């Protein structure tokens, strides 16, 4: 059972990485298009800016979930590093619980926000409901919650091959 959960979470982690990466790539293509149409063609397109903002939101919330699982999120450890070892573990558990609360908050209230604004349209992109632009918030919150539960019940998973695929493996005796 543990193996299946970890395999599913590996897939979810990779999906977050790919979604975040594709959002950055597409954003990197859209912004120059907006600049080209504005300054070269003299008729600025209205859609590049709101789409780029949406892609940045996607990158942020899916990337944050992946960063949490990879244990590469921003952390201020100045105080916790100076605590006794036993207390450090308790503080780490408290941080996991607080992160779970934040993730549930994002998922619940993000879903409410999506539902309440689904009937509104974006002026520059009339075919897209405003609620769709908020979807990364509850989805990112739900995925983060899954990764928090994984950390609480199965431990930190930042050393899994799927997370460290780009790190060099140091062979025993190589140093």
Long-range contacts (C-beta under 8 A, 24 or more apart in sequence): 2-154, 5-150, 5-154, 6-150, 6-154, 6-157, 6-160, 9-69, 9-146, 9-147, 9-150, 9-157, 10-160, 10-162, 12-143, 12-146, 12-147, 13-66, 13-69, 13-70, 13-147, 13-162, 13-163, 14-162, 16-62, 16-63, 16-65, 16-66, 16-69, 16-143, 17-63, 17-66, 19-58, 19-62, 20-58, 20-59, 20-62, 20-63, 20-66, 23-55, 23-56, 23-58, 23-59, 23-62, 24-55, 24-59, 26-55, 27-52, 27-55, 27-56, 27-59, 30-55, 46-124, 46-125, 47-124, 47-125, 49-124, 50-122, 50-124, 50-125, 50-133, 51-125, 54-133, 57-133, 57-136, 57-137, 58-136, 60-136, 60-140, 61-106, 61-136, 61-137, 61-139, 61-140, 61-141, 62-136, 62-139, 62-140, 62-143, 64-140, 64-144, 65-140, 65-143, 65-144, 65-147, 68-99, 68-144, 68-147, 68-148, 68-151, 69-147, 69-150, 69-151, 69-157, 69-158, 69-163, 70-158, 70-163, 71-156, 71-158, 72-158, 93-152, 96-148, 96-151, 96-152, 97-152, 99-144, 99-148, 100-145, 100-148, 100-149, 100-152, 102-141, 102-144, 103-141, 103-142, 103-144, 103-145, 103-148, 104-141, 104-145, 105-141, 106-137, 106-138, 106-140, 106-141, 106-144, 107-138, 107-141, 107-142, 107-145, 108-138, 108-141, 110-134, 110-135, 110-137, 110-138, 110-139, 110-140, 110-141, 111-138, 113-137, 113-138, 114-138
